[in-house]
Amino acid sequence: MNSTFAPNLADRLGAILAPLLILVAARFRTLGPLTVPLWRHLARAQQRLACLIALLAAGRYRPRLRDQSGRPARPTVPHHFPRHHAWLIRALGSEAAIHAARLQTILADPATANLLATTPAAARILRPLCHMLGLPPLPKPPAPRQAAPPPPHPHGRAPRAKTPRPASRAPTQPPTPKS
């Protein structure tokens, strides 16, 4: 990724999320009990994006590998935000629509599209925000690959399946007649 583009992208996204945070705080009466969780969610998204872009600019970003250990995922606190598309624009009105249009312009930039295609973490951060603001969904990362089939047998044939042998028994003798 172009290192001069990364700080520019961080500034551009910050210029959208900071006023959106101010708008959410100013409309606390409209949003009611959603105000604080929404503000925290947006502030955390802004912080995560800034950190991710700084790592990309420094060349230190390493994608997180999927957990293959079979451990259950860490429990998360669910957000009880409305689930319908563009709910934040319906709640906040035209001022939120302006921020949505600005974000859509940034996402339409080819360099940003390349970033989202190569960095799944950025798309994971922006996907809920796009849903809240009524933007088209971001592409999801490809599904994890299936496990590779076992290597072929070195002699060119498949090994015979081992069948379990019955437990060894003493040979049975015919019953002796009682006299």
DOLUM-417846 format. One record per residue (C-alpha): residue number from 0; x, y, z; residue in three letters. Coordinates in Angstrom, 1 decimal, decimal comma. Example, Ala and Ser with C-alpha at 12.3 -4.5 7.8 and 13.67 -1.06 7.14 Angstrom:
<rs>
+-------+--------+--------+--------+-------+
! torti !      x !      y !      z ! zamar !
+-------+--------+--------+--------+-------+
!     0 !   12,3 !   -4,5 !    7,8 !   ALA !
!     1 !   13,7 !   -1,1 !    7,1 !   SER !
+-------+--------+--------+--------+-------+
</rs>
This chain:
<rs>
+-------+--------+--------+--------+-------+
! torti !      x !      y !      z ! zamar !
+-------+--------+--------+--------+-------+
!     0 !    0,0 !    0,0 !    0,0 !   MET !
!     1 !    1,2 !    3,5 !   -0,8 !   ASN !
!     2 !    2,5 !    5,0 !    2,5 !   SER !
!     3 !    1,6 !    8,5 !    1,5 !   THR !
!     4 !   -2,0 !    7,4 !    0,9 !   PHE !
!     5 !   -2,4 !    5,9 !    4,3 !   ALA !
!     6 !   -2,2 !    9,1 !    6,4 !   PRO !
!     7 !   -4,4 !   10,8 !    3,9 !   ASN !
!     8 !   -7,0 !    8,1 !    4,3 !   LEU !
!     9 !   -6,8 !    8,3 !    8,1 !   ALA !
!    10 !   -7,3 !   12,1 !    7,9 !   ASP !
!    11 !  -10,2 !   11,7 !    5,5 !   ARG !
!    12 !  -12,0 !    9,1 !    7,6 !   LEU !
!    13 !  -11,4 !   11,1 !   10,7 !   GLY !
!    14 !  -12,9 !   14,1 !    9,1 !   ALA !
!    15 !  -16,1 !   12,1 !    8,6 !   ILE !
!    16 !  -16,3 !   10,2 !   11,9 !   LEU !
!    17 !  -15,4 !   13,2 !   14,2 !   ALA !
!    18 !  -18,4 !   15,4 !   13,0 !   PRO !
!    19 !  -20,6 !   12,3 !   13,1 !   LEU !
!    20 !  -19,6 !   11,8 !   16,7 !   LEU !
!    21 !  -20,5 !   15,4 !   17,5 !   ILE !
!    22 !  -23,8 !   15,0 !   15,7 !   LEU !
!    23 !  -24,6 !   11,9 !   17,8 !   VAL !
!    24 !  -23,8 !   13,7 !   21,0 !   ALA !
!    25 !  -25,8 !   16,7 !   20,0 !   ALA !
!    26 !  -28,9 !   14,6 !   19,2 !   ARG !
!    27 !  -29,0 !   12,7 !   22,5 !   PHE !
!    28 !  -32,7 !   13,4 !   22,9 !   ARG !
!    29 !  -33,5 !   11,9 !   19,5 !   THR !
!    30 !  -31,4 !    8,7 !   20,1 !   LEU !
!    31 !  -32,3 !    8,3 !   23,7 !   GLY !
!    32 !  -30,6 !    5,2 !   25,3 !   PRO !
!    33 !  -28,7 !    4,5 !   22,1 !   LEU !
!    34 !  -26,6 !    7,7 !   22,4 !   THR !
!    35 !  -23,8 !    6,4 !   24,6 !   VAL !
!    36 !  -23,4 !    2,9 !   23,1 !   PRO !
!    37 !  -23,5 !    4,4 !   19,6 !   LEU !
!    38 !  -21,0 !    7,1 !   20,5 !   TRP !
!    39 !  -18,7 !    4,5 !   22,0 !   ARG !
!    40 !  -19,1 !    2,3 !   18,9 !   HIS !
!    41 !  -18,2 !    5,1 !   16,5 !   LEU !
!    42 !  -15,3 !    6,4 !   18,6 !   ALA !
!    43 !  -13,9 !    2,9 !   18,9 !   ARG !
!    44 !  -14,3 !    2,4 !   15,1 !   ALA !
!    45 !  -12,4 !    5,7 !   14,5 !   GLN !
!    46 !   -9,6 !    4,6 !   16,9 !   GLN !
!    47 !   -9,3 !    1,2 !   15,3 !   ARG !
!    48 !   -9,2 !    2,6 !   11,8 !   LEU !
!    49 !   -6,5 !    5,1 !   12,8 !   ALA !
!    50 !   -4,4 !    2,4 !   14,5 !   CYS !
!    51 !   -4,8 !    0,1 !   11,5 !   LEU !
!    52 !   -3,9 !    2,7 !    9,0 !   ILE !
!    53 !   -0,8 !    3,7 !   11,1 !   ALA !
!    54 !    0,3 !    0,1 !   11,0 !   LEU !
!    55 !   -0,2 !   -0,1 !    7,3 !   LEU !
!    56 !    1,7 !    3,1 !    6,7 !   ALA !
!    57 !    4,6 !    1,8 !    8,8 !   ALA !
!    58 !    4,6 !   -1,5 !    7,0 !   GLY !
!    59 !    3,9 !   -3,4 !   10,3 !   ARG !
!    60 !    0,4 !   -4,7 !    9,6 !   TYR !
!    61 !    0,1 !   -8,5 !    9,8 !   ARG !
!    62 !   -3,3 !  -10,0 !    9,2 !   PRO !
!    63 !   -4,6 !  -12,0 !   12,1 !   ARG !
!    64 !   -4,8 !  -15,7 !   11,5 !   LEU !
!    65 !   -8,0 !  -17,5 !   12,1 !   ARG !
!    66 !   -8,1 !  -19,4 !   15,4 !   ASP !
!    67 !   -7,7 !  -23,0 !   14,4 !   GLN !
!    68 !   -7,5 !  -24,3 !   18,0 !   SER !
!    69 !  -11,2 !  -25,1 !   18,3 !   GLY !
!    70 !  -11,6 !  -22,8 !   21,3 !   ARG !
!    71 !  -14,9 !  -21,0 !   21,5 !   PRO !
!    72 !  -14,8 !  -17,3 !   20,4 !   ALA !
!    73 !  -14,5 !  -14,7 !   23,1 !   ARG !
!    74 !  -17,9 !  -13,6 !   24,2 !   PRO !
!    75 !  -18,8 !  -10,0 !   23,1 !   THR !
!    76 !  -21,3 !   -7,6 !   24,5 !   VAL !
!    77 !  -24,1 !   -7,4 !   21,8 !   PRO !
!    78 !  -25,0 !   -3,9 !   20,6 !   HIS !
!    79 !  -28,7 !   -3,4 !   20,6 !   HIS !
!    80 !  -28,8 !   -1,1 !   17,7 !   PHE !
!    81 !  -31,7 !   -1,2 !   15,2 !   PRO !
!    82 !  -31,0 !   -3,7 !   12,5 !   ARG !
!    83 !  -32,7 !   -2,1 !    9,5 !   HIS !
!    84 !  -30,6 !   -0,5 !    6,7 !   HIS !
!    85 !  -29,9 !    3,3 !    7,1 !   ALA !
!    86 !  -31,4 !    3,5 !   10,5 !   TRP !
!    87 !  -28,9 !    6,2 !   11,6 !   LEU !
!    88 !  -30,0 !    8,4 !    8,7 !   ILE !
!    89 !  -33,6 !    7,9 !    9,7 !   ARG !
!    90 !  -32,8 !    8,9 !   13,3 !   ALA !
!    91 !  -30,5 !   11,8 !   12,6 !   LEU !
!    92 !  -31,8 !   13,2 !    9,3 !   GLY !
!    93 !  -30,1 !   15,0 !    6,5 !   SER !
!    94 !  -26,9 !   15,8 !    8,5 !   GLU !
!    95 !  -26,1 !   12,1 !    8,8 !   ALA !
!    96 !  -26,9 !   11,7 !    5,1 !   ALA !
!    97 !  -24,1 !   14,3 !    4,3 !   ILE !
!    98 !  -21,6 !   12,1 !    6,3 !   HIS !
!    99 !  -22,9 !    9,0 !    4,5 !   ALA !
!   100 !  -22,3 !   10,7 !    1,1 !   ALA !
!   101 !  -18,8 !   11,7 !    2,1 !   ARG !
!   102 !  -18,0 !    8,2 !    3,3 !   LEU !
!   103 !  -19,4 !    6,8 !    0,0 !   GLN !
!   104 !  -17,0 !    9,1 !   -1,9 !   THR !
!   105 !  -14,0 !    7,8 !    0,0 !   ILE !
!   106 !  -15,1 !    4,2 !   -0,4 !   LEU !
!   107 !  -15,5 !    4,7 !   -4,2 !   ALA !
!   108 !  -11,8 !    5,8 !   -4,5 !   ASP !
!   109 !   -9,8 !    3,0 !   -6,2 !   PRO !
!   110 !   -7,1 !    3,2 !   -3,6 !   ALA !
!   111 !   -9,6 !    2,7 !   -0,8 !   THR !
!   112 !  -11,2 !   -0,2 !   -2,7 !   ALA !
!   113 !   -7,8 !   -1,8 !   -3,0 !   ASN !
!   114 !   -7,2 !   -1,3 !    0,8 !   LEU !
!   115 !  -10,5 !   -2,9 !    1,6 !   LEU !
!   116 !   -9,8 !   -5,8 !   -0,7 !   ALA !
!   117 !   -6,3 !   -6,5 !    0,7 !   THR !
!   118 !   -7,0 !   -5,7 !    4,4 !   THR !
!   119 !  -10,1 !   -7,5 !    5,7 !   PRO !
!   120 !   -9,7 !   -5,8 !    9,1 !   ALA !
!   121 !  -10,5 !   -2,4 !    7,5 !   ALA !
!   122 !  -13,6 !   -3,8 !    5,9 !   ALA !
!   123 !  -14,7 !   -5,4 !    9,2 !   ARG !
!   124 !  -14,4 !   -2,0 !   10,9 !   ILE !
!   125 !  -16,3 !   -0,1 !    8,2 !   LEU !
!   126 !  -19,0 !   -2,7 !    7,4 !   ARG !
!   127 !  -21,4 !   -1,8 !   10,4 !   PRO !
!   128 !  -20,9 !    1,9 !    9,8 !   LEU !
!   129 !  -21,9 !    1,5 !    6,1 !   CYS !
!   130 !  -25,0 !   -0,5 !    7,2 !   HIS !
!   131 !  -26,0 !    2,2 !    9,7 !   MET !
!   132 !  -25,6 !    5,0 !    7,1 !   LEU !
!   133 !  -27,4 !    3,1 !    4,3 !   GLY !
!   134 !  -24,4 !    2,5 !    2,1 !   LEU !
!   135 !  -24,1 !   -0,5 !   -0,2 !   PRO !
!   136 !  -22,5 !   -3,4 !    1,7 !   PRO !
!   137 !  -18,8 !   -3,9 !    1,6 !   LEU !
!   138 !  -17,5 !   -7,1 !    0,0 !   PRO !
!   139 !  -17,0 !   -9,9 !    2,6 !   LYS !
!   140 !  -13,7 !  -11,7 !    2,7 !   PRO !
!   141 !  -13,4 !  -15,0 !    1,0 !   PRO !
!   142 !  -14,5 !  -18,1 !    3,0 !   ALA !
!   143 !  -11,7 !  -20,0 !    4,7 !   PRO !
!   144 !  -10,2 !  -22,7 !    2,6 !   ARG !
!   145 !  -11,0 !  -26,3 !    3,2 !   GLN !
!   146 !   -8,4 !  -28,6 !    4,7 !   ALA !
!   147 !   -6,1 !  -30,1 !    2,1 !   ALA !
!   148 !   -6,7 !  -33,7 !    1,1 !   PRO !
!   149 !   -4,1 !  -36,2 !    2,5 !   PRO !
!   150 !   -1,0 !  -36,6 !    0,4 !   PRO !
!   151 !   -1,0 !  -39,6 !   -2,1 !   PRO !
!   152 !    0,6 !  -42,8 !   -1,1 !   HIS !
!   153 !    4,3 !  -42,9 !   -2,0 !   PRO !
!   154 !    3,9 !  -46,2 !   -4,0 !   HIS !
!   155 !    1,2 !  -44,8 !   -6,2 !   GLY !
!   156 !   -1,6 !  -46,8 !   -4,6 !   ARG !
!   157 !   -3,9 !  -46,1 !   -1,7 !   ALA !
!   158 !   -3,2 !  -47,9 !    1,5 !   PRO !
!   159 !   -5,5 !  -50,7 !    2,5 !   ARG !
!   160 !   -8,0 !  -49,8 !    5,0 !   ALA !
!   161 !   -7,2 !  -51,4 !    8,3 !   LYS !
!   162 !  -10,0 !  -53,5 !    9,5 !   THR !
!   163 !  -10,3 !  -54,2 !   13,2 !   PRO !
!   164 !   -9,5 !  -57,8 !   14,1 !   ARG !
!   165 !  -11,8 !  -59,7 !   16,4 !   PRO !
!   166 !  -10,5 !  -60,3 !   19,9 !   ALA !
!   167 !   -8,6 !  -63,5 !   20,1 !   SER !
!   168 !  -10,6 !  -66,4 !   21,4 !   ARG !
!   169 !   -9,6 !  -69,7 !   22,5 !   ALA !
!   170 !  -10,7 !  -72,4 !   20,0 !   PRO !
!   171 !  -14,0 !  -73,8 !   20,9 !   THR !
!   172 !  -14,2 !  -77,5 !   21,6 !   GLN !
!   173 !  -17,2 !  -79,5 !   21,1 !   PRO !
!   174 !  -19,0 !  -80,3 !   24,3 !   PRO !
!   175 !  -18,0 !  -83,6 !   25,8 !   THR !
!   176 !  -20,8 !  -86,1 !   26,4 !   PRO !
!   177 !  -21,5 !  -86,8 !   30,0 !   LYS !
!   178 !  -21,6 !  -90,4 !   30,8 !   SER !
+-------+--------+--------+--------+-------+
</rs>
